[in-house]
Amino acid sequence: MQTIKINPEAKKSISWILLITLLATVVLVALDVKYYNEYADFQAVDAVISDVTRHVTKSPSSKNRTSYTNSITYEYEVAGKTYTATRREFTRIGKTEGEKVSIKYNPDRPEEIQQTYTQSMCMTVTALLLFGDWFLWMCMRQLRKEKEEKEMRGEI
């Protein structure tokens, strides 16, 4: 196992940083579960992408501040009735008008489809935090190992 070199000043803060990231991870896992449960009853349906739009918003209050929002519109049929619904998505890559895809809709309100943007963001941040938790845990183990070695050599 490769040794991790840790700044001596950072050593004092690693346990607090790990605690904070673990708490943030717990919160995000709870959000992931909330989103999963929110859409658990939604049913899959075949749909056709009818529109792919990128909205560009320039903020007049800050210099060169531009934000982009990707909206994908889907047409799908439930019980013989055609519905159209739009949702915000991370990217337009791989999404073309006329393409057949599978989406999830609310069987109680067929005009409502699963909104995946926030759910995807939450899952992505959760994965990054889990990696950060693991890395900080490895740092803590390395610090503990270094301390034990110094105690054995009588340096502490």
PyMOL commands that set and color helices and strands:
alter all, ss='L'
color gray80, all
select helices_A, chain A and resi 8-11+14-38+117-153
alter helices_A, ss='H'
color red, helices_A
select strands_A, chain A and resi 43-58+66-78+81-89+100-105
alter strands_A, ss='S'
color yellow, strands_A
deselect
rebuild
show_as cartoon
